[in-house]
Structure formats: structure tokens, C-alpha cells
Amino acid sequence: MSDVVSADLKLLALDAEDLEVLSAHVQDAVLMVGDIHWRAAEKRVIVAMNRYAWERATTPDAPGERRRTALRIDRVTSVKAQGIRPDHPAVVLDLLALRWLDGTAPAGTVELVFAGGATLRIAVECLEATLTDLGAAWATEHCPCHEG
């Protein structure tokens, strides 16, 4: 019998509950500041990252996988960063979570929370976010762990 090959993720978030699913998939993703792209004319933010494939993790001792993935957030009205310097594009960020901060419905803010206290707040007319794997996975011996 042949090995099962995992399908690439293609997820859509249209509400806070959907965003929680995306957040679970991007927990412990790593990216560089230069991987964050705000296309103001398109009202879009694109964040390329190397996500840890938690859905493929079997045991803490087994090799894990990382995948190149893109988070796209549409209908963006503004972007505010704290602890992130666009003039330092090679700085590595560890993504911990995505959060929905309510505004005046249907508008609100998607907050990207990074290790070390950095945040990216993306104000949107309404929530429309996609998470898409971009290619093949590669093995990693390091499984992210959290003390707690």
C-alpha cells in the first residue's frame, strides 16, 4: 500500500471562528519582516511564512514538517505595526496566533501576535482571509514547544 500524501491547505476565514482555525495552522510559523507585504492599492496584506505542519505531527520525537504558506487578508483599510521595523527586512519573527478584534460589524481588526511582543494589526472592512500552502513540505527535526 502506498504512503498517504497530505494535501496542501487551502482555508478561508469569513468570521472569528474561521480565523481560529487559521490561527491553529499558523502557530509557530516563522517569517522575516520582509515577508510582510501591504498592497494598499489592492486593499490586501500578504504574509509569506514557513509554517509548522501541526496536522502532520504524530509524536514529539518524530520528525516534523514545515511548509511555505501564504496568509492573504483582503478588504484592508489600514495596517499598524508594533515592534516590527520595515527597515529591517531580515529580522525573523515567530508567529504565535491570529486574533479577531471586533470593530463595528462587519468591520474589525485581524491581529497577528508574534513572540517577543510584536504585533501587526490589520483593519478590515469585513473579514476575508485565506491560508494557502505554496509547495512541498520539508522535514524538520525541531518541534516547537511552549513552556507553560
Secondary structure per residue as TSV (DSSP state, phi and psi in degrees):
chain	resnum	aa	ss	phi	psi
A	1	M	-	360.0	139.1
A	2	S	-	-81.3	156.7
A	3	D	-	-68.2	148.1
A	4	V	-	-83.3	131.1
A	5	V	-	-101.4	128.8
A	6	S	-	-71.3	142.1
A	7	A	-	-80.7	151.0
A	8	D	-	-65.0	143.7
A	9	L	-	-74.6	139.0
A	10	K	E	-144.4	94.6
A	11	L	E	-117.8	150.2
A	12	L	E	-126.4	134.7
A	13	A	E	-118.6	124.0
A	14	L	-	-120.2	-4.4
A	15	D	S	-151.1	175.9
A	16	A	H	-60.7	-37.7
A	17	E	H	-64.9	-41.8
A	18	D	H	-62.7	-39.7
A	19	L	H	-63.9	-32.2
A	20	E	H	-61.8	-36.2
A	21	V	H	-65.9	-46.0
A	22	L	H	-60.6	-41.0
A	23	S	H	-59.4	-42.3
A	24	A	H	-61.2	-34.7
A	25	H	H	-78.7	-24.0
A	26	V	H	-100.2	-1.9
A	27	Q	T	-56.0	130.1
A	28	D	T	74.1	16.5
A	29	A	E	-70.0	150.4
A	30	V	E	-119.4	145.5
A	31	L	E	-155.6	165.7
A	32	M	E	-103.2	154.2
A	33	V	G	-52.5	-37.5
A	34	G	G	-67.3	-9.3
A	35	D	G	-85.4	-1.4
A	36	I	E	-98.6	121.8
A	37	H	E	-126.5	117.5
A	38	W	E	-102.6	114.8
A	39	R	E	-102.8	83.1
A	40	A	G	-56.0	-42.3
A	41	A	G	-63.8	-27.9
A	42	E	G	-94.5	-4.2
A	43	K	T	55.2	50.0
A	44	R	E	-144.0	142.1
A	45	V	E	-119.2	133.3
A	46	I	E	-123.1	129.1
A	47	V	E	-123.0	112.7
A	48	A	E	-88.5	140.7
A	49	M	E	-152.9	164.6
A	50	N	E	-106.6	100.1
A	51	R	E	-89.0	147.8
A	52	Y	E	-82.2	127.1
A	53	A	-	-81.9	80.6
A	54	W	G	-59.7	-30.4
A	55	E	G	-68.1	-15.5
A	56	R	G	-101.6	-8.1
A	57	A	-	-69.0	127.7
A	58	T	-	-105.1	-48.3
A	59	T	-	-142.8	158.3
A	60	P	T	-61.5	-24.7
A	61	D	T	-88.6	-15.9
A	62	A	S	-78.0	148.1
A	63	P	-	-59.8	140.9
A	64	G	E	-100.2	-173.9
A	65	E	E	-130.3	148.4
A	66	R	E	-122.3	151.5
A	67	R	E	-137.4	141.4
A	68	R	E	-74.7	127.4
A	69	T	E	-140.4	150.1
A	70	A	E	-120.5	131.7
A	71	L	E	-102.7	124.3
A	72	R	E	-119.7	127.4
A	73	I	E	-118.9	123.3
A	74	D	E	-105.0	169.9
A	75	R	S	62.4	37.2
A	76	V	E	-79.8	133.7
A	77	T	E	-106.7	-27.8
A	78	S	E	-162.1	159.2
A	79	V	E	-134.1	130.4
A	80	K	E	-129.6	134.0
A	81	A	E	-117.8	144.1
A	82	Q	E	-129.8	125.0
A	83	G	S	77.0	13.7
A	84	I	-	-125.1	123.7
A	85	R	-	-110.2	109.3
A	86	P	T	-58.0	-23.6
A	87	D	T	-80.8	3.5
A	88	H	-	-125.0	69.3
A	89	P	T	-65.6	-18.6
A	90	A	T	-90.5	-0.9
A	91	V	-	-68.2	132.5
A	92	V	E	-89.0	134.7
A	93	L	E	-116.4	142.0
A	94	D	E	-106.8	114.6
A	95	L	E	-81.4	125.8
A	96	L	E	-99.7	-39.9
A	97	A	E	-164.5	160.5
A	98	L	E	-112.5	136.1
A	99	R	E	-130.8	147.5
A	100	W	E	-101.4	121.4
A	101	L	E	-107.1	114.0
A	102	D	E	-60.0	145.4
A	103	G	-	-125.1	-141.0
A	104	T	S	-92.9	110.0
A	105	A	T	-47.0	136.5
A	106	P	T	-89.4	3.5
A	107	A	-	-72.2	159.9
A	108	G	E	-178.9	-162.8
A	109	T	E	-134.8	132.6
A	110	V	E	-94.1	123.8
A	111	E	E	-109.3	125.3
A	112	L	E	-96.9	122.1
A	113	V	E	-106.7	124.8
A	114	F	E	-113.0	155.6
A	115	A	G	-58.3	147.1
A	116	G	G	85.6	2.7
A	117	G	G	93.0	-2.1
A	118	A	-	-70.9	145.4
A	119	T	E	-141.0	155.0
A	120	L	E	-129.2	119.1
A	121	R	E	-109.4	122.7
A	122	I	E	-117.2	106.5
A	123	A	E	-78.9	135.5
A	124	V	E	-130.6	152.3
A	125	E	S	-65.8	-39.6
A	126	C	S	-160.0	157.6
A	127	L	-	-75.9	123.1
A	128	E	-	-150.3	97.4
A	129	A	E	-130.4	143.7
A	130	T	E	-127.7	148.0
A	131	L	E	-125.7	122.0
A	132	T	E	-134.9	125.9
A	133	D	E	-71.3	141.8
A	134	L	E	-106.3	-9.5
A	135	G	E	-176.3	-165.3
A	136	A	E	-67.5	154.8
A	137	A	E	-84.5	158.5
A	138	W	E	-131.9	150.8
A	139	A	E	-74.2	146.4
A	140	T	E	-137.9	136.1
A	141	E	S	-81.2	-17.2
A	142	H	-	-94.3	117.5
A	143	C	-	-97.0	122.1
A	144	P	-	-58.5	138.3
A	145	C	-	-131.9	154.8
A	146	H	-	-127.0	128.4
A	147	E	-	-78.0	148.3
A	148	G	-	173.6	360.0
